[in-house]
């Protein structure tokens, strides 16, 4: 590999809270481990920076923090584009980086990155979380909206020469098959798991009254409606728990048999609450999670908690032939599984699922993330040097 970049500019362009703080903290930690002599400048809202440092306190002395204000999420607009361009451009002028990494993107982020690429050949990479899923499917018929939506933004970014990162191999494969990203322009960094959350000894199954948990924010796009339907049809032999929080008032009050673990903004408490359930309930819909990594799946892997939910293209892509839980092909089969009760209390089968989870989570510690991150930075900087003839 060539020499490491002198300065890496890392930008979180729109979160002003703890959203994505755990994964961002682990990516930044791996970057500082892989580039110990480099200057890592982190541009983010102060609240997000504090959330990242709360997850990984040792990052504070390793990063050069540059605070910025961010705009609330909203539809693409010229004002938002100007704000993203000013944020990126101002940070670049102030720090003179060798390369830029955007930890998340909105369409305006990609348009701003493409504009900067047109003015200077600075290498820019963007991590795509749920953005690829947003770039598929329905589009507005209004040409003014289509001109600035996610699909157009990704196309412009591809044309401008931005590099992309996704957090699962099946996402890259799907994006290339759908023609969203060209072959060779997208890298895969395994979605990292914090060492402190890594359960090494497979925990036993509660065979008397298994606890089924929904992990994370109770949102429709995460399948919370389907989870509630499953809960209402399930017999009383199961305990149900929400390990997260409700962000939509339509779900309140929660059903009496659903217990919510409160105040889980502290990551240590959240990980402990995940370890207190027996099964993680996942509802990965065909459209979104074919091109999106699931934080709930990562949390289940870390805690060695087998999963239960409907079989979808996403579950088949993520797990393949590895047994990680029960994924019936139809809603009727899922209901029958819960009514039967024998399968979910089978301790031997439960251990088989845990062995499958252990095999899937290999390579996901921050230390193991160093190599793919350094490889991406190396490709970006080598390409830039070759372009400039140095």
DAKA-V623854 format. One record per residue. RES is the residue in one letter. PHI is phi in whole degrees, -180 to 180 (* if undefined). OMEGA is omega in whole degrees, 0 to 359 (999 if undefined). D_LAST is the distance of its C-alpha to the last C-alpha in Angstrom with 1 decimal. Layout:
# DAKA-V623854
res=RES phi=PHI omega=OMEGA d_last=D_LAST
res=RES phi=PHI omega=OMEGA d_last=D_LAST
This chain:
# DAKA-V623854
res=X phi=* omega=177 d_last=15.5
res=X phi=-79 omega=181 d_last=12.2
res=X phi=-66 omega=182 d_last=12.9
res=X phi=-66 omega=179 d_last=14.9
res=X phi=-64 omega=179 d_last=14.0
res=X phi=-71 omega=181 d_last=15.2
res=X phi=-135 omega=175 d_last=17.3
res=X phi=-114 omega=178 d_last=18.8
res=X phi=-97 omega=180 d_last=21.1
res=X phi=-112 omega=188 d_last=24.1
res=X phi=-123 omega=168 d_last=26.6
res=X phi=-109 omega=196 d_last=30.2
res=X phi=-82 omega=185 d_last=31.0
res=X phi=-147 omega=178 d_last=34.8
res=X phi=-81 omega=177 d_last=36.8
res=X phi=-119 omega=182 d_last=38.9
res=X phi=-144 omega=184 d_last=40.8
res=X phi=-88 omega=176 d_last=40.6
res=X phi=-54 omega=179 d_last=39.5
res=X phi=67 omega=181 d_last=36.8
res=X phi=-60 omega=180 d_last=36.8
res=X phi=-61 omega=182 d_last=37.4
res=X phi=-70 omega=178 d_last=34.6
res=X phi=-63 omega=179 d_last=32.1
res=X phi=-62 omega=182 d_last=33.2
res=X phi=-72 omega=176 d_last=32.6
res=X phi=-65 omega=179 d_last=29.1
res=X phi=-64 omega=178 d_last=28.2
res=X phi=-62 omega=179 d_last=29.8
res=X phi=-62 omega=179 d_last=27.9
res=X phi=-65 omega=179 d_last=24.6
res=X phi=-68 omega=177 d_last=25.6
res=X phi=-70 omega=183 d_last=26.7
res=X phi=-81 omega=181 d_last=23.5
res=X phi=-127 omega=186 d_last=21.2
res=X phi=-65 omega=180 d_last=23.6
res=X phi=-94 omega=183 d_last=21.1
res=X phi=-87 omega=173 d_last=19.6
res=X phi=-91 omega=179 d_last=21.2
res=X phi=-104 omega=179 d_last=22.9
res=X phi=-99 omega=183 d_last=24.2
res=X phi=-110 omega=179 d_last=27.1
res=X phi=-100 omega=182 d_last=28.3
res=X phi=-163 omega=172 d_last=31.8
res=X phi=-66 omega=182 d_last=35.4
res=X phi=-55 omega=180 d_last=37.1
res=X phi=-66 omega=179 d_last=39.6
res=X phi=-70 omega=177 d_last=37.1
res=X phi=-58 omega=179 d_last=35.2
res=X phi=-65 omega=178 d_last=38.6
res=X phi=-65 omega=177 d_last=39.4
res=X phi=-63 omega=181 d_last=36.1
res=X phi=-70 omega=176 d_last=36.9
res=X phi=-68 omega=176 d_last=40.5
res=X phi=-70 omega=185 d_last=39.3
res=X phi=-136 omega=185 d_last=37.0
res=X phi=-59 omega=183 d_last=37.9
res=X phi=-70 omega=176 d_last=35.5
res=X phi=-73 omega=188 d_last=32.6
res=X phi=-53 omega=179 d_last=33.8
res=X phi=-78 omega=183 d_last=32.4
res=X phi=-92 omega=183 d_last=29.1
res=X phi=-109 omega=168 d_last=28.2
res=X phi=-99 omega=186 d_last=27.5
res=X phi=-87 omega=177 d_last=29.8
res=X phi=-125 omega=184 d_last=29.5
res=X phi=-71 omega=176 d_last=32.8
res=X phi=-148 omega=171 d_last=33.1
res=X phi=-87 omega=179 d_last=36.1
res=X phi=-129 omega=178 d_last=36.1
res=X phi=-94 omega=175 d_last=38.4
res=X phi=-64 omega=177 d_last=41.0
res=X phi=-59 omega=180 d_last=40.5
res=X phi=-176 omega=180 d_last=41.8
res=X phi=-65 omega=179 d_last=41.3
res=X phi=-55 omega=180 d_last=38.1
res=X phi=-154 omega=178 d_last=38.4
res=X phi=-64 omega=179 d_last=36.7
res=X phi=-63 omega=180 d_last=37.4
res=X phi=-66 omega=177 d_last=35.8
res=X phi=-61 omega=180 d_last=32.7
res=X phi=-62 omega=179 d_last=32.4
res=X phi=-65 omega=179 d_last=32.9
res=X phi=-65 omega=179 d_last=30.1
res=X phi=-66 omega=179 d_last=27.8
res=X phi=-66 omega=180 d_last=28.8
res=X phi=-63 omega=180 d_last=28.5
res=X phi=-65 omega=183 d_last=24.9
res=X phi=-63 omega=180 d_last=23.8
res=X phi=-66 omega=179 d_last=25.6
res=X phi=-67 omega=179 d_last=24.2
res=X phi=-67 omega=180 d_last=20.6
res=X phi=-63 omega=184 d_last=21.3
res=X phi=-78 omega=188 d_last=23.1
res=X phi=-112 omega=180 d_last=20.7
res=X phi=49 omega=185 d_last=17.1
res=X phi=-77 omega=173 d_last=16.3
res=X phi=-84 omega=178 d_last=13.2
res=X phi=-160 omega=184 d_last=15.5
res=X phi=-128 omega=174 d_last=19.2
res=X phi=-124 omega=174 d_last=22.1
res=X phi=-97 omega=184 d_last=25.4
res=X phi=-71 omega=175 d_last=28.2
res=X phi=-147 omega=179 d_last=30.5
res=X phi=-141 omega=162 d_last=30.5
res=X phi=-116 omega=178 d_last=33.0
res=X phi=-52 omega=182 d_last=32.5
res=X phi=-64 omega=178 d_last=31.5
res=X phi=-62 omega=181 d_last=28.7
res=X phi=-69 omega=177 d_last=27.1
res=X phi=-63 omega=178 d_last=27.8
res=X phi=-66 omega=178 d_last=26.3
res=X phi=-62 omega=178 d_last=23.1
res=X phi=-65 omega=178 d_last=23.0
res=X phi=-63 omega=179 d_last=23.5
res=X phi=-65 omega=178 d_last=20.7
res=X phi=-63 omega=180 d_last=18.4
res=X phi=-70 omega=181 d_last=19.7
res=X phi=-90 omega=179 d_last=18.9
res=X phi=-149 omega=185 d_last=15.4
res=X phi=-87 omega=179 d_last=13.1
res=X phi=-70 omega=180 d_last=13.9
res=X phi=-70 omega=181 d_last=14.7
res=X phi=-131 omega=175 d_last=18.5
res=X phi=-122 omega=181 d_last=20.9
res=X phi=-134 omega=174 d_last=24.7
res=X phi=-85 omega=180 d_last=27.5
res=X phi=-103 omega=180 d_last=30.3
res=X phi=-94 omega=176 d_last=33.7
res=X phi=-94 omega=189 d_last=36.7
res=X phi=-71 omega=180 d_last=34.6
res=X phi=-67 omega=177 d_last=34.5
res=X phi=-64 omega=179 d_last=38.3
res=X phi=-67 omega=182 d_last=38.6
res=X phi=-85 omega=178 d_last=36.7
res=X phi=-117 omega=176 d_last=39.3
res=X phi=81 omega=188 d_last=43.0
res=X phi=-64 omega=173 d_last=44.8
res=X phi=-132 omega=179 d_last=43.3
res=X phi=-62 omega=175 d_last=45.0
res=X phi=-81 omega=179 d_last=46.5
res=X phi=-73 omega=183 d_last=45.6
res=X phi=-60 omega=179 d_last=42.6
res=X phi=-69 omega=177 d_last=41.6
res=X phi=-75 omega=181 d_last=41.4
res=X phi=-64 omega=183 d_last=39.7
res=X phi=-65 omega=185 d_last=37.0
res=X phi=-122 omega=180 d_last=35.9
res=X phi=-87 omega=185 d_last=36.8
res=X phi=-61 omega=183 d_last=34.8
res=X phi=-64 omega=178 d_last=34.5
res=X phi=-65 omega=181 d_last=33.2
res=X phi=-63 omega=180 d_last=30.7
res=X phi=-67 omega=179 d_last=29.3
res=X phi=-63 omega=179 d_last=29.1
res=X phi=-65 omega=179 d_last=27.2
res=X phi=-65 omega=176 d_last=24.8
res=X phi=-62 omega=180 d_last=24.3
res=X phi=-60 omega=184 d_last=23.7
res=X phi=-78 omega=177 d_last=21.2
res=X phi=98 omega=175 d_last=19.1
res=X phi=-68 omega=175 d_last=20.3
res=X phi=-102 omega=185 d_last=20.6
res=X phi=-128 omega=177 d_last=24.0
res=X phi=-133 omega=171 d_last=25.9
res=X phi=-123 omega=189 d_last=29.5
res=X phi=-105 omega=173 d_last=31.7
res=X phi=-151 omega=181 d_last=33.7
res=X phi=-63 omega=183 d_last=33.0
res=X phi=-66 omega=178 d_last=35.9
res=X phi=-71 omega=177 d_last=34.4
res=X phi=-60 omega=181 d_last=31.2
res=X phi=-60 omega=180 d_last=33.5
res=X phi=-66 omega=180 d_last=35.8
res=X phi=-65 omega=179 d_last=33.1
res=X phi=-71 omega=179 d_last=31.7
res=X phi=-65 omega=180 d_last=35.2
res=X phi=-83 omega=179 d_last=36.1
res=X phi=78 omega=179 d_last=33.1
res=X phi=-75 omega=181 d_last=31.9
res=X phi=-130 omega=178 d_last=28.5
res=X phi=-74 omega=178 d_last=26.6
res=X phi=-63 omega=176 d_last=26.2
res=X phi=93 omega=181 d_last=23.0
res=X phi=-111 omega=183 d_last=22.1
res=X phi=-129 omega=178 d_last=24.5
res=X phi=-104 omega=178 d_last=24.5
res=X phi=-115 omega=170 d_last=27.7
res=X phi=-111 omega=179 d_last=28.3
res=X phi=-57 omega=179 d_last=31.9
res=X phi=-58 omega=189 d_last=34.0
res=X phi=-78 omega=175 d_last=34.4
res=X phi=-124 omega=180 d_last=37.8
res=X phi=-64 omega=180 d_last=38.4
res=X phi=-55 omega=183 d_last=39.7
res=X phi=-67 omega=181 d_last=42.7
res=X phi=-96 omega=185 d_last=43.8
res=X phi=-81 omega=176 d_last=43.6
res=X phi=-86 omega=185 d_last=47.2
res=X phi=-94 omega=179 d_last=47.6
res=X phi=-95 omega=181 d_last=51.3
res=X phi=-58 omega=181 d_last=52.5
res=X phi=-73 omega=180 d_last=55.0
res=X phi=-74 omega=178 d_last=58.4
res=X phi=-88 omega=171 d_last=59.6
res=X phi=-78 omega=185 d_last=62.4
res=X phi=-82 omega=180 d_last=64.8
res=X phi=-86 omega=181 d_last=67.5
res=X phi=-145 omega=182 d_last=65.7
res=X phi=-60 omega=178 d_last=62.1
res=X phi=-103 omega=179 d_last=59.9
res=X phi=-106 omega=186 d_last=57.7
res=X phi=-117 omega=170 d_last=55.0
res=X phi=-98 omega=188 d_last=52.8
res=X phi=-105 omega=174 d_last=49.6
res=X phi=100 omega=183 d_last=47.7
res=X phi=-72 omega=179 d_last=48.6
res=X phi=-79 omega=183 d_last=51.6
res=X phi=-129 omega=180 d_last=50.2
res=X phi=-60 omega=183 d_last=51.2
res=X phi=-68 omega=175 d_last=47.8
res=X phi=-93 omega=176 d_last=47.9
res=X phi=90 omega=183 d_last=51.3
res=X phi=-68 omega=176 d_last=53.6
res=X phi=-60 omega=180 d_last=56.2
res=X phi=-65 omega=177 d_last=56.3
res=X phi=-62 omega=179 d_last=56.5
res=X phi=-65 omega=177 d_last=59.5
res=X phi=-63 omega=179 d_last=61.2
res=X phi=-63 omega=181 d_last=60.8
res=X phi=-62 omega=184 d_last=62.2
res=X phi=-66 omega=181 d_last=65.3
res=X phi=-90 omega=186 d_last=66.1
res=X phi=-82 omega=177 d_last=65.7
res=X phi=-69 omega=186 d_last=68.7
res=X phi=-75 omega=183 d_last=69.3
res=X phi=-72 omega=181 d_last=68.3
res=X phi=-112 omega=170 d_last=64.7
res=X phi=-102 omega=179 d_last=63.3
res=X phi=-120 omega=185 d_last=60.6
res=X phi=-141 omega=172 d_last=58.1
res=X phi=-100 omega=178 d_last=55.4
res=X phi=-99 omega=185 d_last=52.6
res=X phi=167 omega=180 d_last=50.9
res=X phi=-155 omega=179 d_last=52.2
res=X phi=-94 omega=179 d_last=53.6
res=X phi=-110 omega=182 d_last=51.7
res=X phi=-122 omega=185 d_last=54.0
res=X phi=-63 omega=182 d_last=57.6
res=X phi=-64 omega=181 d_last=58.9
res=X phi=-89 omega=181 d_last=58.8
res=X phi=-103 omega=357 d_last=61.1
res=X phi=-75 omega=178 d_last=63.5
res=X phi=-72 omega=175 d_last=62.1
res=X phi=-56 omega=184 d_last=64.6
res=X phi=-59 omega=184 d_last=66.8
res=X phi=-84 omega=177 d_last=65.7
res=X phi=-101 omega=178 d_last=62.0
res=X phi=-94 omega=176 d_last=61.1
res=X phi=-105 omega=175 d_last=58.1
res=X phi=-85 omega=188 d_last=56.4
res=X phi=-84 omega=170 d_last=55.7
res=X phi=54 omega=183 d_last=53.1
res=X phi=-109 omega=180 d_last=50.2
res=X phi=-71 omega=172 d_last=47.3
res=X phi=-79 omega=187 d_last=46.9
res=X phi=-65 omega=180 d_last=44.8
res=X phi=-65 omega=178 d_last=46.9
res=X phi=-67 omega=179 d_last=50.1
res=X phi=-63 omega=180 d_last=48.6
res=X phi=-60 omega=178 d_last=47.6
res=X phi=-65 omega=179 d_last=51.1
res=X phi=-68 omega=176 d_last=52.7
res=X phi=-64 omega=180 d_last=50.8
res=X phi=-68 omega=181 d_last=52.1
res=X phi=-88 omega=175 d_last=55.6
res=X phi=-102 omega=179 d_last=55.8
res=X phi=-96 omega=179 d_last=56.4
res=X phi=-129 omega=173 d_last=54.7
res=X phi=-97 omega=180 d_last=51.9
res=X phi=-88 omega=181 d_last=52.7
res=X phi=-125 omega=180 d_last=49.8
res=X phi=-128 omega=186 d_last=50.1
res=X phi=-97 omega=186 d_last=46.9
res=X phi=-70 omega=187 d_last=47.5
res=X phi=-59 omega=187 d_last=46.3
res=X phi=-79 omega=190 d_last=44.1
res=X phi=-66 omega=192 d_last=42.4
res=X phi=-88 omega=168 d_last=41.7
res=X phi=-68 omega=184 d_last=40.4
res=X phi=-123 omega=182 d_last=37.1
res=X phi=-138 omega=174 d_last=37.6
res=X phi=-78 omega=184 d_last=37.7
res=X phi=-109 omega=177 d_last=41.0
res=X phi=-64 omega=179 d_last=41.2
res=X phi=-65 omega=177 d_last=44.8
res=X phi=-65 omega=178 d_last=44.0
res=X phi=-62 omega=178 d_last=41.5
res=X phi=-63 omega=178 d_last=44.2
res=X phi=-66 omega=177 d_last=46.7
res=X phi=-60 omega=183 d_last=44.4
res=X phi=-59 omega=184 d_last=43.9
res=X phi=-91 omega=183 d_last=47.7
res=X phi=55 omega=176 d_last=48.7
res=X phi=-105 omega=177 d_last=50.9
res=X phi=-56 omega=188 d_last=51.6
res=X phi=-114 omega=175 d_last=51.4
res=X phi=-143 omega=181 d_last=53.9
res=X phi=167 omega=181 d_last=53.5
res=X phi=-73 omega=174 d_last=53.6
res=X phi=-73 omega=177 d_last=51.6
res=X phi=-139 omega=175 d_last=48.9
res=X phi=-60 omega=180 d_last=45.9
res=X phi=-66 omega=180 d_last=43.8
res=X phi=-66 omega=178 d_last=45.8
res=X phi=-65 omega=181 d_last=45.7
res=X phi=-69 omega=183 d_last=41.9
res=X phi=-71 omega=191 d_last=41.4
res=X phi=-107 omega=180 d_last=44.0
res=X phi=56 omega=181 d_last=44.6
res=X phi=-89 omega=181 d_last=47.3
res=X phi=-75 omega=180 d_last=46.9
res=X phi=-83 omega=182 d_last=50.1
res=X phi=-125 omega=182 d_last=49.4
res=X phi=158 omega=182 d_last=52.6
res=X phi=-104 omega=180 d_last=54.9
res=X phi=-132 omega=178 d_last=53.6
res=X phi=-61 omega=186 d_last=56.6
res=X phi=-79 omega=182 d_last=56.0
res=X phi=-133 omega=176 d_last=58.4
res=X phi=-60 omega=179 d_last=59.7
res=X phi=-65 omega=179 d_last=63.1
res=X phi=-68 omega=177 d_last=61.8
res=X phi=-65 omega=178 d_last=60.1
res=X phi=-63 omega=179 d_last=63.4
res=X phi=-66 omega=178 d_last=65.3
res=X phi=-60 omega=180 d_last=63.0
res=X phi=-70 omega=180 d_last=63.8
res=X phi=-67 omega=181 d_last=67.5
res=X phi=-64 omega=175 d_last=67.8
res=X phi=83 omega=184 d_last=66.5
res=X phi=-69 omega=184 d_last=66.5
res=X phi=-63 omega=185 d_last=62.8
res=X phi=-74 omega=175 d_last=61.4
res=X phi=-114 omega=179 d_last=63.6
res=X phi=-83 omega=185 d_last=62.7
res=X phi=-65 omega=181 d_last=61.2
res=X phi=-68 omega=179 d_last=60.1
res=X phi=-66 omega=179 d_last=58.3
res=X phi=-59 omega=179 d_last=56.7
res=X phi=-67 omega=176 d_last=55.3
res=X phi=-61 omega=178 d_last=53.9
res=X phi=-63 omega=180 d_last=52.0
res=X phi=-65 omega=176 d_last=50.7
res=X phi=-63 omega=177 d_last=49.4
res=X phi=-64 omega=178 d_last=47.6
res=X phi=-64 omega=179 d_last=46.0
res=X phi=-62 omega=180 d_last=44.9
res=X phi=-70 omega=182 d_last=43.1
res=X phi=-76 omega=185 d_last=41.3
res=X phi=-90 omega=177 d_last=40.0
res=X phi=-61 omega=178 d_last=38.3
res=X phi=83 omega=186 d_last=34.6
res=X phi=-114 omega=174 d_last=35.1
res=X phi=-80 omega=177 d_last=35.0
res=X phi=-55 omega=180 d_last=32.1
res=X phi=-63 omega=180 d_last=31.2
res=X phi=-81 omega=177 d_last=31.0
res=X phi=-84 omega=184 d_last=28.9
res=X phi=-58 omega=186 d_last=26.1
res=X phi=-60 omega=179 d_last=24.6
res=X phi=-64 omega=178 d_last=24.3
res=X phi=-67 omega=180 d_last=22.9
res=X phi=-63 omega=179 d_last=20.2
res=X phi=-64 omega=178 d_last=19.4
res=X phi=-62 omega=180 d_last=19.1
res=X phi=-62 omega=180 d_last=16.8
res=X phi=-65 omega=179 d_last=14.6
res=X phi=-61 omega=181 d_last=14.5
res=X phi=-62 omega=184 d_last=13.8
res=X phi=-73 omega=177 d_last=10.9
res=X phi=-65 omega=178 d_last=9.3
res=X phi=-63 omega=180 d_last=10.1
res=X phi=-64 omega=180 d_last=8.7
res=X phi=-64 omega=180 d_last=5.1
res=X phi=-67 omega=179 d_last=6.0
res=X phi=-63 omega=181 d_last=7.8
res=X phi=-87 omega=177 d_last=5.6
res=X phi=73 omega=180 d_last=3.8
res=X phi=-107 omega=999 d_last=0.0
